Amino acid sequence: MSADPKVLLADLLKAALKSVAPDLADTPILLERPKQASHGDFATNLALQLAKPMKRNPRELAAKLLAELPASTLVAKTEVAGAGFINFTLNTAAKTAVVSEVLAKGAAFGRGEKKNVKVQVEFVSANPTGPLHVGHGRGAAYGASLSDVLDFAGYDVSREYYVNDAGRQMDILALSTWLRYLAFFGIEVAFPPNAYQGDYVVTMGREMRDAHQDRFARFTAAQVTAGTPGLPPVERKDDEAKQQRELHLDALIANAKRLLGEDYPWVHGFALNEQLGDGREDLQEFGVRFDKWFSEQSLFDTGLVERAVTQLEQQGHIYVQNGAKWFRSTAFGDEKDRVVQRENGLYTYFASDIAYHLNKYERGFDRIIDIWGADHHGYIPRVKGAIAALGLPTEKLNVALVQFAVLYRDGQKTSMSTRSGEFVTLRELRKEVGNDACRFFYVLRKSDQHLDFDLDLAKSQSNENPVYYVQYAHARVCSVLNQWGGERDELAQADLGQLQNERELALCASLSTFPELVQSAAADYAPHQIAFYLKDLAADFHSWYNAERMLVDDEAVKLARLALAEAVRQVLVSGLAVLGVSAPESM
């Protein structure tokens, strides 16, 4: 018998529908679980759907459908309710059958059949200009959990990190590292306030000195700063001052490239590889893996950026103004047109993003999921506009937005700016509260909802800590099974008819929803649904555990209860696994 009786109930209703309304036999049948247990186990609004086209009273139609419903041992009771709903109450054997199915399938319970749908999920993709901070952590946890949910639901998932290894930000990091390196040789240059400030940059400068001594220090401070515009006073925050600081930074970068010559790519590559390697290690320790690390620079090296812009130009979507090439993104719903190639011939970030998405389409994915920070909301129409302009189906691209998490420590909100260096790293957070709390807390809300990360709660061992509460339910089952000491294979032979009380049947009902929930979480890109489900399942289990003894003298009752507990344990393990959380056997 299926763990989800909805399939069998739907078949019964289809048979009744063919008899009552043969012309409307294709009407979709919707079955939902009522919020109130008194309304039965399932309800359908089929009669309400038929009422208008058939011009009949829905309650009369509901009664007619029930009269034509084939007999089934699955159903203990049916009734017409409200304006014309049909409520179904299942018999006890149908409710408890899920326990046998979970025990038989084990870790495969809830896993969807292969759909032959290729899905690419691109997430994190943080500029490799500094350590990952707690804001990046939420995108990492969400992307990893969503990928695992999709995989568990039956999709062919490819996890990808887009490495921004080209462009100005990497030049700023290279310059920042070089300036810190020069300082070790007494070449003192005023460090730009808009360069990367963190201690990690000083560390990279020191490592570069230790590895290469003075190889890159054959210059004077005057040579490094030659021709750079003066820096405005620190207290000036106006736009003109900001622009002057950026011009100063660009001049320093140009000098670094000129002075270092063939050595500049090495300095650039050193800074890139140090930060990218640190990020890879951090994510791996966090249980976040990628199938592909895609280089932005490769888009330029292969000529794809130029090809994408040329293709847009040939199709009439590019115009030239003041020497720059503009994409007519307003024609596709964007608020203004966007530059893709500057007057100096350099392509913009947007141009490489267009090329990257063209590459995704050319790789043949059926669905493309981009996970972006919520501050990139305005970027969606221009990217989708470029895809449409290239003649590609925009419906393949789905963008999930993630609000940055805000960490509170001792009631104080912490800053997370990479450029200023004032941030709490993901590594520091993981060290303090552990991977499990990080992964679970990060997906406790919809990704586009604000999240305050309660540090004290995450570290507490109490029922208020949701990850502790769920893991404790698993540990409790393991403890009981260890006390029992029998072979778990015996549980498959348990007489499930012994499961009679309300709490036991509620647990069975909860277990039976797991496969459906997995599909829902995958369809909605909502791994938080799994987290909510696990909290509810754990609550139902703890309630039952506190109300009933499992290791009773009656052997049949004992085995039935242990079988149910083992089924709960397995689903907890599976649900926690797709969220990247462990299931400890003792706590």
N, C-alpha and C positions, 0 to 999 in steps of 0.2 A: 504494500500500500504506500502511496506517495506521502512524503512528509508534509507536503502542501496539498491539503484536500481541495483547494480552490480548483485545481484542474478537473477533478472528478465531479465537483458540483457544477462547474461550467458545462461539462458534457451532459449532465442531467438536464440542465436548463436549456441547452441547445435542442435536445430531443423534445422537450415540452414546447419550445418556441416553434419548431417545425410543425407541430400539431395545431397550435393556437393561431399562428400567423405565418403560414408558409411563404408568403410574399416578402416577409421581413426577417427571414431566417438568418440573414447576414448581420443583423443588429449586434454590435459588440456587447458582450456580457461583462459587466463590471461587478466584481465581488470585493467587498471591504469588510474589515473586522470592526464591529461596533465598539465604540468607546466604553459602553456600559455592558457588563457581563450578562445582565438580565435580558439583553436584546439578542442573545445567542452568540454563536461563534462567527457567523458570516451573514452579511446582508447584501441584497442586490436591489437596484432601482430599475430593473428591466421593465416592469409594468409601467413605470412612469415614462420611460423612453418610448414605449409603444402607444401610450394613451393618445398623443396628438395625431400621429399618422393613421391610427385605427379609429379615432373619434369615439373612444370608449372610456368609461370610468376606470382609473388606474387600479382602484381596489378590486373592482370586478375582474379586471385582467389578471391581477395578482392571484386571485382565487382560482381563475381558470388555469393559469400556469401550474399552480400547485396540484390541481386536479389531474393534469396531464403529465405530471412529473413522474418518471419511472421509479419504481420501488428500489430502494438501496439500503443495505445494512449500514452504510456510512452515516445516514441521517437518523437522529433520534426524535427530532421534533421540527416542525415547520409552522410558521404563522405569518399572517398578513398584518403589517403594522403601519401606523401613521397614515400618510397620504396614499400609500400603495407599495411600501417596501415589503420585501419578503425576507424574513429572518430564518436562518438555519441553525439548529443546535445539533452538533455531532454527537455520536455515541462515544462512550468512554474508550473503546478499543481504537476508534479512529483517532482520538486525541493522543493516546499514548503510543501509537505506532511509530511516531517520530523517534522515540528512544531507540527502537530496534534499528531504524535506518541510520541514525548517527553512529551507533556502535558498529554497524556493518561497514559503513563508508569511512569512518575515521576522519582523517584530515581532508578527505575529498568531499565531505558533506558540505553543501553550500556552494561548492565550486561549479561555475556555469560550464555548459558545453562550449567547445571551441566555436567561435563565430566566424572565423576566417576574415576578420577585420583588422587591418594594420593601423595601429594608433601610435603616433609619436607624441610624447610628452616632453616638452622642453621647460626646464625649471632651474631655479637659482640663477645661473648665468650672471652672477655678480662680477663686476669689473675686478680683475685680479690685481687690485691696487692696495690691498690691505687684508688683514684677517677678516674672516666672516664674523659678523656681529649677530646679536640676538634677533635683530629684524630679519636678516637673511635666514635665520634658523626656521622661522615660520614657513617661509616659502619652500625651504628644503623638506621640512616635515610634511607639508601639505602635498608637494609634488611626489615625494616618495610614497606616501600613503595612497594618493590617488592612483599612481601607477600600479601599486600592488592590488588595489581594489579592482581596477580594470582587468588586470591579469587574472585575478581570482574569478572574475565574472566571465572570463572566456575570451577576452580580447588578446591580440598579438601586440604586445606593448614594447616600444623602443624608448628608452630613457636617455635624454640628451642634455648636455650642458654646452651652451654657446659661449665660447671663450672670446671676450673682447680684447684680443691681443694686437689690435691695430688702432691708430688714432691718437688723439691728443692726451687722453687720460694716462695712457701708458708712457707717453713722452714725459708727462709731469712726474710720474713715479720714477722713471729712469733719472731725470734731473734731480729729484729729491734725494735719491740714493747717492748719486755722484757728489752732490754738495756735502752730504754728511761724510762721505768718504774723504773728500778734500780736507775737511776740518781736522781729520786725524793727522794731516801733514802740515798743519798750521796755515793752510790756505783758507782764510776766514772770509766768507761771503755772506752778507746779510740774507738769512734764510727767508724766502718769500712767505708771506702769511697765507697765500692761497696754494702753496705746495703741500705735500703730505707730511703731517706733523708727528705722527706716532713714533713711539720708541722703536717699533719694528723697523722703521726706516734707518734709524741709527744703527740698529743691529745688522742690517744688510750692508751698510757702509763699512762697519767693522769687519764683517765677513769678507767683503771685497778686498779690504786692506790686507787681511791675513792671508788671503789666497794669492794676491798679485802684487803685494807691496806697493811701490809707487808708480806702477806701470801707467796709471791713468791720472797721475798727479804732476805732470810735467808743465804746469801752467801757473801763472800768477793770478791773484784775485782780480787784478785789473783786466787781464785777458778774458777772464770768465764773465765779467760784467760790462765789457766794452760795448758801447752803443746802446745800452739798455736805458729806457726812460726811468727817471727817478720815481721812487715809491712815495705815494702820498702819506700823510700822517695816519697812524693806526686808528685814531678816533674818527676819521672821515669814513662815513658809510654810504655816501651818495653814489649814484650811478656812475658819475664821471670818475670818481676814485676807484670804483670797482673795475671799470674799463681800463684805467691806467695800470692797475695791478695785473690784470690779465695780459696787457701788452708787455709789461715788464717780464712776466713769466714766459711768454712766447719768445721774447728776445733772448732770454737765458737758454731756452731750449735750442734756439737756432745757433747760439754760440757753442753749446755743448756738442751739437752735431758737427759743426765746422772744426772745432778744436780736436775732438776725438777722432774724427774721420772714420776710418775703417774699424776703430775700436768702439764706436758708438753702438752698433748693433749688438756687440757683446754685453755692454753695460745694460742696454735695453733688455736683452734676453735674460741676463742674470736676474734683474728685478722681477721680470715676468715669471720666470721659472721658480724663483723662490716663493712668490706669493701663490702661484698656481699650485705648486707642490704642497704648500701649507694648507690650502683650501681642500685639495684632494684628500689629504690625510685626515683633516678635520671631519669632512663629510663621511669618509669611510668609517671612522670611529663612531659616527653618529648613526650608522646603519643605513646611509644613503648611498646608493650606487648608481652609476651611469653606464649605459652601453656604448655611448659615443661622446667624445669631447670634440666639439666642432670648432675649428679655428676661423675667426673672422678674417684673418690675414689671407687664408686660403681662397677666399672669395675674390680678392684682388689678384692673387698670384695666378689663378686659373682664368682670369678675365671675365668672371661671371658678373661682377658689378658693372663693368663696361657694357656687357651684353644686355643686361637687364635694362639699363638706361637707354641704350640704343633701340631696344625693342619698344619701349614706351614712346620714344621719339618717332619711330617709324609709324606708330599707330596714332600719332597726332596728339599725344597727351603731354608733351614737353614743349615749353616755349623758352626763349632766351630773353633775359632782361638784365641790363647793366653787366653784360658779360657772363652772367650765371645762368644755369639751366634750372628751370622750375617745372615741377610736376603739378598739373592742374587737379589738385586734390579736392578743390571746392566742387568740382563736377561730380564728386562721389560722396558728398556730405560733410567734408572737412570744413573747418571754419576759415581756413585760408590756404593758399597754395604753398608748396614746400620746395625749398632748394634741394636739388639732388647733386649738383656739381657747382662748386664755387667758381668765381671769376679767375682764380689762380689755377684752375684745373683739378683741384682736389675734390674728391667725392665726399659727401656728408655721411653721417651715421645712418640717416634715413635711406640713402642709396644702398649701403651695404645690407640694411635690414630687408629692403626689397629683394636684393639678390639672394639673401639667405632664405627667404620664404619661397622664392622661385625654385631654389635648390630642394626645399622640402617637398614641393609638389612634384618635382622631377624624380624624386626618389620613390614615388608611388604610394605614399601613405593614403589610407582611406579617410583618416581623420587626423587633424593636427591640433594639438592643444598647447597653447602658449600660456605659461603662468607668469604673470607680471605683477609688479607692485601696484597698489591701487592708484599711486600718483601717475601711472601711465595710462589712465583711462582715456585721456584725449588722444592717445596714440592709435587707438583701435580704428577709427574711421579712415585715417590716412593709410594705414597698412592694408586694410580691407579694400580701400579704394585702389591702391596700387595692384593688388591681386586681381581685382575686377578689370582694371585697365590692361593687364597682361592676358586677359581672356580666360582666366582660371576661375573655377567655382568657389566663391567666397564661403559657401556653407560648409566647406571642409574645415575651415579654420574656426576654432573656438578659443576664446581668450578668457581665462579665469583670473580674476583679480584677487590679490592677497594684501590685506591691510598689514602693515608692520605691527608686530607685537611691541607693547610698551612694558618694560621691566620696571617694577617698583621694588626698591631695596630700602628697608627701614622707613617706609612711607615716602621715599624720595624717588622721583622719576629720574632715570639716568639718560644722559645724552648718547646718541649713537652715530655721530658724524665721522665718517672715515677720513675725510680730508683734515679735520682738526685734530684727529687722533684721540678724541674723547669718546670712547665707546666701550661697551662691555662685549667681549668676544663670545661667540658661541661656545668655544672651548672652555672658557671660564664658567659659563652657565652650566654646561654639562658636568664639569668637575664638581660644581656646588650642589646641584640637585639630582644629577644622574640622567642618563640617556632616556630611561623609561618615562620619567616625569616630563622631560622636555618634549618627547615625541607625543605623549598623550595630551598634555596641556595645549600644545600648539594646534591640535585638531579638534579641540573642544567647542569651537565656534565655527560658523560658516566662514569660509576663507575671506569673504569681503566684509566681514564684520570686525569692528574694533576689538582688540584683545589686550586686556591688562594681565600680564603674567605675574601672578601672586607667588612670590618667591617663598614666603613663609609657609603657605599652604602646600606648595609642591614638595617641601622637605618634611612635612608633618606625617606621622604615622597614625592617621585617624580616619574615621569614616567620612570626614568632610573632604579628604583628599581622594579624588575620584580614581586615580590610577592605583593607589594603595587599596582602595575598597574593592576594585575589580580583581587585582592580583591576589588579595586576601581570600576571595571566594575560591579561586583556583587552588591556593595553598590548603584551604580547609578541606576540599575534596580529596586532595592528595593525602592529607593527614588521616582522614577517615578510612581511605582505601588501604593505607599502610597498617592501620590498627586492625582492619579486617584480615589482611594477610593472605587472602585467597587469590586465585588466578583470574585475571580480568576476563579471560575467555568464558568463564562461568556465567558472567553477567548477560551474555547474549542469549542464554537459556532462561532468563528470569521470567516469571509470570507477571507481565505488566498489568494484568487485571487487578493486582494488589494496589495499584496506584489509584486511589479513590478520592482523596481529600482535595479541597479547593486549591490549596497551594501547589500541590503536585500537578494538577491539571493545568494550572496557570503557567507553571514552568514548561510543561509540554507544549502549550500553545505558543509560548515565547520561542522555544527552540524551533518550532515549525516555521516561524517567520524568517529565520535567518537566510535561507536561499533567496527569498524574495527581496529581503533587505539589501543583500549584496548587489543584486541587479539594480535596485533603486539608487543606491549610493553611486554605482558606476554611471548610471544614466544621468544623474544630477551633478556629477563631479563633486560629490559630497561625502568624503570620508568621515565627517563629523557624525553622520548618521550611524556609523558603526560604533563610534565612541558612546553615543547616547544609548544605543542598544545594549552595549556591554554593561553600562551602568545600571540599566533597568534589569537585565538578566541577573547581575550580581545581587541587586536588591531583592529580587524574587527568591534567589537561592538563600541568601542570609536569613530572610524571613522564614523560609521553610526549615532551614537548619536550626534556628532558634526555637521553633515551635515543635519539631518532631525529632525523635531519636532515630538514627539510621541503623545502628548496630543492635537491633532488638532481638529477642529470643526467637521469634517466629521467623524461620529460615526463608520462607517465601516472601514475606514482607521485606525482610532485610535485603535480599538479593534484588528485589524490584526497586527499592529505594537507592541502593548502590548503583544500579544500572542507570537510573535517572541522574544521579550525581555525576557518574562518569560521562554521560552525554552532555551535561552542563559543562563539565571540565573541558571536553573536546571542543565545544563551540567557543568557550572562552579563549582557548589556545589559538584557534583559527582566527577569531576576531582580533585578538591582540597582535597576532603575527602580521596581519595586513596593515596594522598601524605602526609596525616596527617596535613593538613593546614585548618584553619577555614575560614568561609565565612561570615565576618561581614556584618550586614545590614546597618551600617552607619560608616563613617570614618571622 
